[in-house]
Amino acid sequence: MSIAAFLSYVILTSITPGPSNILLMNEARRFGFIGSWRFICGILAGFAVLGILSGIFTTSLYNWIPVVEPYFKMAGAAYLLYLTWQVSLSKGSKKDGREVQTSFLSGFIFQLINIKSILFFLTVLSAFILPFNDSLKSVGFYLFLSIFLGWLALLLWSGFGSLFKTFFVKYDRPFRLVMGLFLMYSAVTIFL
């Protein structure tokens, strides 16, 4: 396995806009880093659990990945387009959005069904880790490294949202439209 290729894929995929990154930045923009901490922890915990579950299932069902991947892609693209609508066009009340969006459980569940993260772990495991590592220790190490780097990227997006909160509040509508375009881009790149 090429460590440079592995790290490049993990870092670039983690740092590029995706549903979790965009929602974390939006929550931090709305409530600050500390105010959105429950949601952040839910996303981080969900990412770790998803990584571990992906490791277990991908190792067990390595030969089935090509069969199920197209269905994950279609479901993921549809879900991302729904999120695009939610982020850029929806005008729900702030009270309702805060109660639902900032809970640990909503972040955790969201991350478990986040198709970008599912495809991220399937790709990392099937293209970079499993073909080159036989031992459970090696697989665990590279999976842990993927989770850790993903966490750093997620926290970076949250920090960015919190840091530029006043700027984003001033330009709320254009910000939501740009974030919606990033989500739409994420939906398209699933098929590239």
TORGU-399175 format. One record per residue (C-alpha): residue number from 1; x, y, z. Coordinates in Angstrom, 2 decimals. Example, Ala and Ser with C-alpha at 12.3 -4.5 7.8 and 13.67 -1.06 7.14 Angstrom:
@kedren->1, X->12.30, Y->-4.50, Z->7.80
@kedren->2, X->13.67, Y->-1.06, Z->7.14
END
This chain:
@kedren->1, X->0.00, Y->0.00, Z->0.00
@kedren->2, X->1.19, Y->3.47, Z->-0.84
@kedren->3, X->1.05, Y->5.49, Z->2.37
@kedren->4, X->1.13, Y->8.73, Z->0.36
@kedren->5, X->-1.90, Y->7.67, Z->-1.71
@kedren->6, X->-3.74, Y->6.51, Z->1.42
@kedren->7, X->-3.08, Y->9.75, Z->3.32
@kedren->8, X->-3.88, Y->11.88, Z->0.27
@kedren->9, X->-7.22, Y->10.17, Z->-0.18
@kedren->10, X->-8.16, Y->10.30, Z->3.51
@kedren->11, X->-7.14, Y->13.95, Z->4.02
@kedren->12, X->-8.61, Y->15.29, Z->0.77
@kedren->13, X->-11.87, Y->13.38, Z->1.13
@kedren->14, X->-12.22, Y->14.42, Z->4.77
@kedren->15, X->-11.52, Y->18.10, Z->4.18
@kedren->16, X->-13.67, Y->18.58, Z->1.06
@kedren->17, X->-17.25, Y->19.74, Z->1.53
@kedren->18, X->-19.67, Y->17.03, Z->2.43
@kedren->19, X->-22.92, Y->16.80, Z->4.36
@kedren->20, X->-21.31, Y->16.48, Z->7.80
@kedren->21, X->-18.79, Y->19.24, Z->7.21
@kedren->22, X->-21.42, Y->21.62, Z->5.90
@kedren->23, X->-23.94, Y->20.88, Z->8.65
@kedren->24, X->-21.25, Y->21.26, Z->11.33
@kedren->25, X->-20.16, Y->24.58, Z->9.90
@kedren->26, X->-23.78, Y->25.71, Z->9.71
@kedren->27, X->-24.45, Y->24.69, Z->13.33
@kedren->28, X->-21.31, Y->26.47, Z->14.54
@kedren->29, X->-22.33, Y->29.50, Z->12.50
@kedren->30, X->-25.75, Y->29.55, Z->14.16
@kedren->31, X->-24.84, Y->28.64, Z->17.74
@kedren->32, X->-21.06, Y->28.98, Z->18.04
@kedren->33, X->-18.60, Y->26.15, Z->18.61
@kedren->34, X->-19.61, Y->25.58, Z->22.23
@kedren->35, X->-23.32, Y->26.00, Z->21.52
@kedren->36, X->-23.22, Y->23.27, Z->18.89
@kedren->37, X->-20.98, Y->20.93, Z->20.90
@kedren->38, X->-23.66, Y->18.25, Z->21.44
@kedren->39, X->-24.26, Y->18.01, Z->17.69
@kedren->40, X->-20.50, Y->17.99, Z->17.03
@kedren->41, X->-20.01, Y->15.14, Z->19.51
@kedren->42, X->-22.85, Y->13.21, Z->17.90
@kedren->43, X->-21.27, Y->13.59, Z->14.46
@kedren->44, X->-17.83, Y->12.58, Z->15.79
@kedren->45, X->-19.21, Y->9.56, Z->17.67
@kedren->46, X->-21.29, Y->8.52, Z->14.66
@kedren->47, X->-18.22, Y->8.81, Z->12.40
@kedren->48, X->-16.19, Y->6.57, Z->14.71
@kedren->49, X->-18.98, Y->3.99, Z->15.06
@kedren->50, X->-19.57, Y->4.04, Z->11.30
@kedren->51, X->-15.84, Y->3.49, Z->10.73
@kedren->52, X->-15.71, Y->0.55, Z->13.12
@kedren->53, X->-18.90, Y->-1.01, Z->11.70
@kedren->54, X->-17.61, Y->-0.48, Z->8.17
@kedren->55, X->-14.36, Y->-2.18, Z->9.13
@kedren->56, X->-16.18, Y->-5.18, Z->10.53
@kedren->57, X->-18.65, Y->-5.54, Z->7.66
@kedren->58, X->-16.22, Y->-4.70, Z->4.87
@kedren->59, X->-13.70, Y->-7.21, Z->6.17
@kedren->60, X->-16.44, Y->-9.84, Z->6.37
@kedren->61, X->-18.18, Y->-8.99, Z->3.09
@kedren->62, X->-15.23, Y->-7.77, Z->1.02
@kedren->63, X->-16.44, Y->-9.54, Z->-2.15
@kedren->64, X->-19.94, Y->-7.97, Z->-2.00
@kedren->65, X->-18.83, Y->-4.31, Z->-2.16
@kedren->66, X->-19.04, Y->-4.00, Z->-5.98
@kedren->67, X->-22.59, Y->-5.39, Z->-5.87
@kedren->68, X->-24.03, Y->-2.95, Z->-3.31
@kedren->69, X->-22.01, Y->0.17, Z->-4.14
@kedren->70, X->-24.30, Y->1.41, Z->-6.99
@kedren->71, X->-27.32, Y->1.32, Z->-4.67
@kedren->72, X->-25.46, Y->3.28, Z->-2.00
@kedren->73, X->-24.50, Y->5.85, Z->-4.63
@kedren->74, X->-28.09, Y->6.37, Z->-5.79
@kedren->75, X->-29.44, Y->6.61, Z->-2.24
@kedren->76, X->-26.60, Y->8.94, Z->-1.26
@kedren->77, X->-27.14, Y->11.29, Z->-4.19
@kedren->78, X->-30.86, Y->11.52, Z->-3.45
@kedren->79, X->-30.14, Y->12.19, Z->0.23
@kedren->80, X->-27.60, Y->14.90, Z->-0.60
@kedren->81, X->-30.11, Y->16.62, Z->-2.89
@kedren->82, X->-32.62, Y->16.57, Z->-0.02
@kedren->83, X->-30.00, Y->18.15, Z->2.26
@kedren->84, X->-29.31, Y->20.74, Z->-0.45
@kedren->85, X->-32.95, Y->21.77, Z->-0.27
@kedren->86, X->-32.87, Y->21.83, Z->3.54
@kedren->87, X->-29.74, Y->23.98, Z->3.78
@kedren->88, X->-30.29, Y->26.41, Z->0.92
@kedren->89, X->-34.05, Y->26.80, Z->0.51
@kedren->90, X->-35.81, Y->25.75, Z->3.71
@kedren->91, X->-37.05, Y->28.52, Z->5.99
@kedren->92, X->-38.06, Y->26.52, Z->9.09
@kedren->93, X->-38.31, Y->28.23, Z->12.43
@kedren->94, X->-35.07, Y->28.62, Z->14.36
@kedren->95, X->-36.57, Y->27.11, Z->17.47
@kedren->96, X->-37.54, Y->23.88, Z->15.71
@kedren->97, X->-34.21, Y->23.72, Z->13.87
@kedren->98, X->-32.24, Y->24.23, Z->17.06
@kedren->99, X->-34.05, Y->21.52, Z->18.98
@kedren->100, X->-33.57, Y->18.95, Z->16.23
@kedren->101, X->-30.21, Y->19.99, Z->14.79
@kedren->102, X->-28.17, Y->20.46, Z->17.93
@kedren->103, X->-28.84, Y->17.22, Z->19.77
@kedren->104, X->-26.20, Y->14.52, Z->20.15
@kedren->105, X->-28.61, Y->11.87, Z->18.89
@kedren->106, X->-29.51, Y->13.75, Z->15.70
@kedren->107, X->-25.81, Y->14.21, Z->14.89
@kedren->108, X->-25.06, Y->10.58, Z->15.66
@kedren->109, X->-27.91, Y->9.20, Z->13.55
@kedren->110, X->-27.20, Y->11.63, Z->10.73
@kedren->111, X->-23.60, Y->10.46, Z->10.57
@kedren->112, X->-24.58, Y->6.78, Z->10.53
@kedren->113, X->-26.68, Y->7.34, Z->7.39
@kedren->114, X->-24.33, Y->9.87, Z->5.77
@kedren->115, X->-23.58, Y->8.32, Z->2.39
@kedren->116, X->-20.35, Y->10.28, Z->1.90
@kedren->117, X->-18.95, Y->8.77, Z->5.09
@kedren->118, X->-20.20, Y->5.30, Z->4.17
@kedren->119, X->-18.55, Y->5.52, Z->0.75
@kedren->120, X->-15.44, Y->7.02, Z->2.36
@kedren->121, X->-14.99, Y->4.02, Z->4.64
@kedren->122, X->-15.90, Y->1.49, Z->1.94
@kedren->123, X->-13.30, Y->3.02, Z->-0.37
@kedren->124, X->-10.60, Y->3.35, Z->2.28
@kedren->125, X->-11.08, Y->-0.24, Z->3.35
@kedren->126, X->-11.54, Y->-1.85, Z->-0.07
@kedren->127, X->-8.95, Y->0.15, Z->-2.02
@kedren->128, X->-6.26, Y->1.01, Z->0.50
@kedren->129, X->-6.40, Y->-1.16, Z->3.62
@kedren->130, X->-7.74, Y->-4.67, Z->2.99
@kedren->131, X->-5.86, Y->-5.52, Z->-0.23
@kedren->132, X->-2.52, Y->-4.80, Z->1.46
@kedren->133, X->-2.99, Y->-5.74, Z->5.12
@kedren->134, X->-3.78, Y->-9.18, Z->6.45
@kedren->135, X->-3.45, Y->-8.62, Z->10.17
@kedren->136, X->-6.25, Y->-7.26, Z->12.28
@kedren->137, X->-3.72, Y->-4.99, Z->13.97
@kedren->138, X->-2.76, Y->-3.29, Z->10.67
@kedren->139, X->-6.38, Y->-2.93, Z->9.57
@kedren->140, X->-7.25, Y->-1.44, Z->12.98
@kedren->141, X->-4.34, Y->1.01, Z->12.85
@kedren->142, X->-5.21, Y->2.37, Z->9.39
@kedren->143, X->-8.90, Y->2.50, Z->10.23
@kedren->144, X->-8.13, Y->4.42, Z->13.45
@kedren->145, X->-5.92, Y->6.81, Z->11.46
@kedren->146, X->-8.76, Y->7.38, Z->8.97
@kedren->147, X->-11.20, Y->8.11, Z->11.79
@kedren->148, X->-8.77, Y->10.46, Z->13.56
@kedren->149, X->-8.02, Y->12.47, Z->10.41
@kedren->150, X->-11.74, Y->12.63, Z->9.64
@kedren->151, X->-12.38, Y->13.98, Z->13.14
@kedren->152, X->-9.78, Y->16.71, Z->12.63
@kedren->153, X->-11.43, Y->17.76, Z->9.38
@kedren->154, X->-14.88, Y->17.83, Z->10.97
@kedren->155, X->-13.61, Y->19.94, Z->13.87
@kedren->156, X->-11.89, Y->22.27, Z->11.41
@kedren->157, X->-15.20, Y->22.91, Z->9.61
@kedren->158, X->-16.94, Y->23.56, Z->12.95
@kedren->159, X->-14.21, Y->25.97, Z->13.97
@kedren->160, X->-14.45, Y->27.73, Z->10.62
@kedren->161, X->-18.21, Y->28.18, Z->11.06
@kedren->162, X->-17.75, Y->29.56, Z->14.55
@kedren->163, X->-14.84, Y->31.82, Z->13.63
@kedren->164, X->-16.66, Y->33.48, Z->10.75
@kedren->165, X->-20.07, Y->33.52, Z->12.45
@kedren->166, X->-20.67, Y->37.26, Z->12.12
@kedren->167, X->-19.67, Y->37.22, Z->8.44
@kedren->168, X->-22.00, Y->34.29, Z->7.76
@kedren->169, X->-24.88, Y->35.95, Z->9.63
@kedren->170, X->-24.44, Y->39.09, Z->7.55
@kedren->171, X->-24.53, Y->37.07, Z->4.33
@kedren->172, X->-26.93, Y->34.34, Z->5.46
@kedren->173, X->-28.82, Y->33.80, Z->2.19
@kedren->174, X->-25.74, Y->33.70, Z->-0.10
@kedren->175, X->-23.97, Y->31.49, Z->2.46
@kedren->176, X->-26.83, Y->28.97, Z->2.48
@kedren->177, X->-26.94, Y->28.98, Z->-1.32
@kedren->178, X->-23.19, Y->28.33, Z->-1.55
@kedren->179, X->-23.45, Y->25.52, Z->1.00
@kedren->180, X->-26.34, Y->24.09, Z->-1.01
@kedren->181, X->-24.18, Y->24.19, Z->-4.14
@kedren->182, X->-21.41, Y->22.35, Z->-2.28
@kedren->183, X->-23.91, Y->19.67, Z->-1.26
@kedren->184, X->-25.13, Y->19.41, Z->-4.85
@kedren->185, X->-21.50, Y->19.07, Z->-5.96
@kedren->186, X->-21.09, Y->16.27, Z->-3.42
@kedren->187, X->-24.11, Y->14.49, Z->-4.93
@kedren->188, X->-22.64, Y->14.75, Z->-8.43
@kedren->189, X->-19.16, Y->13.59, Z->-7.40
@kedren->190, X->-20.58, Y->10.34, Z->-6.04
@kedren->191, X->-20.96, Y->9.22, Z->-9.66
@kedren->192, X->-17.58, Y->10.49, Z->-10.90
END
